């Protein structure tokens, strides 16, 4: 009888501890990118469904990831999986939000295909993408990968003729009209893109992933019925 009583007390204590640790609000970073606004409502609803409010903060790609890793903030809106593989203390929330294409975008009237990466041009890239890009460049690459704090600045720099090439991400097969109209593009690779949270919030995963899965399914159903 005492054993049963002890188990009941322990179970109640465990539940109360989890309830206390569940945050009232999550502070989530996002990078300056036209598609950020697309995913904010989905993430807000997903957290609201499990009783948590969301506040967003704009950060550069590198600073956002490191802030999640260190526990300074709670998560990041959306990141490609390969860009966070070497970051400790970060968890991918499944299922994926979308597939993301990594493009080489090019000024008009310059070569724009796979061969460009072998001619060692200077290339604009966000700091986090610069690390990732190295695996796609030849060992004798002698150009400069110019790290830009904000991804959204890269098309503007090319438009202002500060350079001819940059790396840009977009959801699969959805290259933005302003990019398609003003630049050439070459698809380098495709990745899965996920919402991420800090490791200290791992206890939220079962609820969070269920809510996210349900909301993604609702969005898919709504699009199918249009």
C-alpha atoms as one frame of an Amber mdcrd trajectory, in Angstrom:
protein
   0.000   0.000   0.000   2.843   2.337   0.889   4.448   1.616  -2.504   1.268
   2.596  -4.337   0.984   5.785  -2.277   4.631   6.645  -3.009   4.134   6.110
  -6.759   1.062   8.366  -6.759   2.951  11.113  -4.922   5.931  10.770  -7.279
   3.664  10.905 -10.342   1.934  14.037  -9.069   5.298  15.667  -8.360   6.603
  14.779 -11.830   3.510  16.256 -13.511   3.710  19.440 -11.447   7.401  19.809
 -12.283   6.670  19.488 -16.008   3.806  21.978 -15.741   6.031  24.524 -13.971
   8.821  24.103 -16.545   6.483  24.633 -19.499   7.179  28.230 -20.568   4.446
  30.823 -20.891   6.200  32.336 -23.895   8.836  31.337 -26.462  11.222  33.939
 -27.879  11.917  32.881 -31.466  14.391  34.421 -33.893  13.939  34.836 -37.626
  16.139  36.146 -40.422  15.248  38.964 -42.806  13.738  37.060 -45.716  10.473
  37.538 -47.643   9.260  34.060 -46.653   9.634  34.600 -42.908   6.159  36.122
 -42.708   4.716  33.022 -44.403   5.643  30.738 -41.512   5.005  33.031 -38.552
   1.217  32.376 -38.371   1.798  28.605 -38.505   4.324  28.676 -35.671   2.205
  31.059 -33.574  -0.843  28.794 -33.885   1.194  25.672 -33.144   2.499  27.093
 -29.869  -0.865  28.609 -28.962  -2.413  25.154 -29.407  -0.225  23.861 -26.567
  -0.780  26.908 -24.370   2.344  28.941 -25.151   2.617  32.479 -26.526   5.254
  33.461 -29.093   7.381  36.567 -29.515   9.621  37.002 -32.558  12.968  38.756
 -32.732  14.878  39.559 -35.929  18.486  38.319 -35.908  21.219  37.524 -38.399
  21.531  33.870 -39.416  24.642  33.144 -37.343  23.608  35.090 -34.274  20.161
  33.485 -34.244  21.511  29.931 -34.219  24.160  30.663 -31.598  21.556  32.379
 -29.415  19.343  29.274 -29.539  22.336  27.048 -28.800  23.387  29.118 -25.782
  19.854  29.403 -24.383  19.676  33.170 -24.863  16.506  32.657 -26.922  14.170
  29.674 -27.232  14.070  28.787 -30.925  14.327  29.867 -34.545  11.480  30.140
 -37.029  12.871  28.040 -39.886  16.302  26.671 -40.824  17.616  24.184 -43.359
  18.732  20.986 -41.664  22.268  20.950 -43.036  23.026  24.418 -41.673  22.419
  23.340 -38.056  24.124  19.942 -38.073  27.224  21.174 -36.265  25.388  23.402
 -33.775  25.108  21.905 -30.287  22.042  22.387 -28.131  19.617  22.711 -31.055
  16.715  20.361 -31.874  14.833  20.014 -35.166  11.068  20.016 -34.645   9.434
  17.485 -36.964   7.809  17.250 -39.412   9.659  19.547 -41.797   7.996  22.833
 -42.710   9.046  22.705 -46.352  11.858  21.873 -48.718  14.269  24.726 -49.371
  16.302  25.296 -52.513  19.775  26.828 -52.357  20.321  28.969 -55.452  23.260
  30.698 -56.976  21.705  33.975 -58.116  23.550  35.877 -60.805  23.526  39.333
 -62.338  22.125  39.558 -65.879  24.544  38.864 -68.729  27.064  36.794 -66.739
  27.493  32.998 -66.822  25.127  31.275 -64.388  25.519  27.510 -64.124  27.529
  24.844 -62.312  30.726  25.873 -64.080  30.666  29.252 -62.335  31.707  27.644
 -59.038  34.866  26.422 -60.785  35.843  29.860 -62.086  36.426  31.240 -58.566
  34.192  34.328 -58.602  33.497  36.383 -55.497  30.193  35.224 -53.980  27.946
  36.927 -51.419  26.577  34.580 -48.744  25.217  34.806 -45.225  27.719  33.791
 -42.558  25.997  30.470 -41.856  25.639  29.709 -45.583  29.316  30.516 -46.128
  30.234  27.505 -43.965  27.837  25.288 -45.902  28.972  26.562 -49.308  32.536
  25.330 -48.806  31.478  21.732 -49.454  30.264  22.738 -52.944  33.384  24.630
 -53.997  36.424  23.044 -55.657  39.548  22.666 -53.533  41.383  25.182 -55.716
  38.657  27.847 -55.369  40.456  31.195 -55.160  37.509  33.596 -55.120  36.223
  35.290 -51.994  33.061  34.246 -50.181  31.888  37.597 -48.842  29.885  37.130
 -45.653  26.765  39.297 -45.404  24.893  39.618 -42.121  21.393  39.721 -43.641
  20.355  37.322 -46.404  17.855  39.852 -47.765  20.706  42.259 -48.618  22.314
  39.897 -51.117  19.957  40.562 -54.081  20.208  44.295 -53.394  24.017  44.216
 -53.494  23.976  42.433 -56.855  21.369  44.854 -58.178  23.648  47.749 -57.159
  26.520  46.078 -59.058  28.625  45.489 -55.951  29.113  41.942 -57.199  27.670
  39.433 -59.656  26.923  36.340 -57.560  25.190  35.406 -54.329  23.632  32.461
 -52.489  19.913  32.637 -51.788  17.347  30.265 -50.259  13.723  29.815 -51.296
  11.025  27.189 -50.678  11.187  24.567 -53.414  10.033  25.655 -56.867   8.955
  29.054 -55.543  11.701  31.456 -56.575  10.259  34.877 -55.771   9.057  36.940
 -58.764  11.414  39.804 -57.884  14.365  37.382 -57.954  13.226  35.624 -61.129
  12.682  38.953 -62.914  15.949  40.624 -61.937  18.450  37.775 -61.766  19.509
  34.563 -63.375  19.587  31.550 -61.075  21.130  28.107 -60.815  19.853  25.487
 -58.357  22.786  24.185 -56.290  21.005  21.847 -53.883  17.799  21.151 -51.969
  17.358  20.676 -48.219  14.623  20.053 -45.692  13.706  23.092 -43.598  12.542
  22.799 -39.986  11.469  24.895 -37.041  14.110  24.559 -34.323  14.139  24.886
 -30.537  16.803  24.870 -27.860  17.679  21.566 -26.229  16.382  22.774 -22.866
  12.856  22.654 -24.327  13.099  18.991 -25.369  10.192  18.094 -23.054   7.882
  20.108 -25.335   8.578  17.938 -28.386   5.714  15.400 -28.109   3.035  18.105
 -27.803   4.758  20.522 -30.155   5.336  18.024 -32.952   1.768  16.730 -32.727
   0.351  20.268 -32.940   2.674  21.159 -35.820   1.764  18.007 -37.726  -1.952
  18.725 -37.322  -1.593  22.341 -38.444   0.491  21.398 -41.478  -2.164  18.857
 -42.442  -4.893  21.501 -42.116  -2.925  23.839 -44.379  -2.421  21.059 -46.910
  -6.133  20.188 -46.856  -7.104  23.846 -47.275  -4.801  24.235 -50.283  -6.162
  21.034 -51.842  -9.731  22.318 -51.537  -9.038  25.602 -53.327
